[in-house]
Amino acid sequence: MLSTEKKIKWVIEAKSSYFNLNFKELLSYHHLLWRLVRKEFLINYQQTLLGPLWVLFQPVITTITYVFVFNNIIGVSIGGKLPPVLFYFAGIILWNFFNDSFSAASKIFRDNIHIFSKVYFPRLIVPIALIITQFFRFLIQLALLVIILAYFIIFRGFSVTFTWYLLSLPFVLLIIGMISTSIGLLFSIITAKYRDLTNFVDILIRVLLFITPVIYPLSTVKGHTRWIVELNPLTPLFELFRLGLLGQGTVSSSQLLYSIIFMIVSLSTAVLLFNKQGGKLIDVI
Amino acid sequence: MAETVIEVQNISKVYRLGQIGSGSLRRDLNTWWKTSIIKKEDPYLMTEDTSHLSNQDLWALKNISFDVKQGDALGIIGSNGSGKSTLLKIISRIVQPTTGSVRGVGKVSSILEVGTGFHPELTGRENIYISGYTLGMTKAEIQRKFDEIVDFSGIEKFLDTPIKRYSSGMYVRLAFAVVAHLEPDILIVDEVLAVGDADFQKKCLGKMRDVSQKEGRTVLFVSHFMQAINNLCNKAIWLKHGQIKEIGVCSTVVNKYLASVQQFNLKQSWDNLQEAPGNDFIRFKKVELVPQIENPDEPLDIRVPLTVKFKFWNLIDDVSLSIGLHLFSYGGECIFDNQSPSMNFEKGLIEGECTIPGNFLNDGSYFISLVINRDTSIQLFYFEECMAFDLEDFRGDIKWYGKWMGAVRPRFPFRIEQTTFTLE
């Protein structure tokens, strides 16, 4: 028999603290993390004709619609000489990344109640697995964007000068991923208890789409409404993404700093609240 | 002296009943303000006196304290709603206690259902991994035991088929195979025996006995099967309304619990004619099983004579009635059918009794049905399974503990004598 000195000691207490994040424990569950990511991919493409191609299908169709509606019918100016297909596709895949990781995170308690009520493991594993899944989906879509970009450069004579901004792409993704997941987590805690707030979340996301430079560039927003778009911490990130990859976008370092501070605040609030409330939520769902 | 591996101190759990709505938001904010900002007692949780506590609060557990020693197999028993599952969930870190703490040493695995973490779209192979990791197994552990798990479950051919196409038997076998190969220091098991067939239950119990007795691990076990608890555990806790009613040696606690449950099941009565079981001819007012026993706290054993008392309303005038008592074993086999002679009755209440002698039935679970016939052959009302009881074994001086054969255990007298003294 093993000697008890080697065994882990644990304590369960009534009060849960904000600061009980156990990194060592979290790390010991990394195998579970990767299995959950794998599971997400497997169950989405089980019994489908096109399989993983669906990841590409949705943004492609949306881009075609946007180009048709905004460019050909309404005639929204996207400024500069950038082909509309590239402009919209880049905006859409980045928005999808934000939207999907946000909505996945906001449903964590509702979707996993059957597991959370039967077995213990660090609950943070689930949101981390979700954001990694969304990140992989995004990478596949990004690859298509790069192919389209290459097509325009080679066959359509579109020229883009790659600058140091290109190196900021991973950084943009990291901030967007963190913001979406942490706000999603905050909403998952609130909506677990007050169910009707999920309706509010849906509306919020829809409104947010229109004050984010997805279907228009920031440079075309003029006058007294511009502050609304600039108040959105996602705005500089979308602009920086297009600037780095397609060479068109407006971003200032102070705006970027604002996004980073927003990320830090939302992330720490979310993790702290998740630690504090995670154990109690099981009683009310 | 074995080491203490789980130390439960003063655990309570309060569930807030009622709707969650705008009222609960105000209450939450109030609680949060009082406890977190101005550091006072929670205004909605006063532990010292429960009388003024709002009836919206349910104490699922109240001031539970006990220790579990290394190698103990602890059975937790009690009626539905007594807090057994809540206690296991607290020790498994699934729900948080309202007060108190649990300290423990060693890796804990809890099996609160079979198939935790299984996803129907995934293959058997994928599910073994995902379920194993969810239950806290390491990669090396799963890889080492993968073949064993597959063997044990017998699903080799279907390993790469999504488990939604499995039969329910295959599903349960695979799920149990995974949990059976966990290697925790402390194993927590809740009512998993309730699913699966007899064969599966036997396998479960066998595995759990190995875990606790051969491997010396600590087991916490909740079940409604008292026989299983008795077989497996050395200690038991009896929970009643969230408090410890009795704790100690398993068989003693189980006997006391059984005796109290039996008291409850042995009598049924109805005051209102309309609500009483029956029909246009007969309505039952009371059925009662009265054991001829001196100390009512003792469990019924095979020596005790049992008197079946009944009272019913006869709603037809001038009728010839006979009453039959059917005794069934737990398996549904009829042990006997005892019919009274026919008698003439007028409208009104009729009372009667019949005694099953002691030292007649074998140990086991039984139920009784009563039948009322008109003119000895026309069935007026059949009151099915109106009483149930368990008879415990009693061996006295006999130093043999095997299962006694037969549905009945009568003591018909033998006449035995020695006739000659030599072998001529």
Interface residues (C-beta under 8 A of the other chain):
Chain A: M1 L2 T4 K7 I8 K9 W10 V11 I12 E13 A14 S16 Y29 H31 L32 R35 L36 R38 K39 L42 I43 Q46 Q47 I115 F116 S117 K118 V119 Y120 F121 K193 Y194 G279 K280 I282 D283 V284
Chain B: E3 V5 Y15 R16 I20 S24 L25 Q70 K89 I90 I91 S92 R93 I94 V95 Q96 P97 T98 T99 G100 S101 V102 R103 G104 V105 G106 K107 V108 S110 L112 E113 T116 G117 H119 E121 L122 E126 Y129 I130 Y133 T134 L135 G136 T138 K139 P162 D185 G216
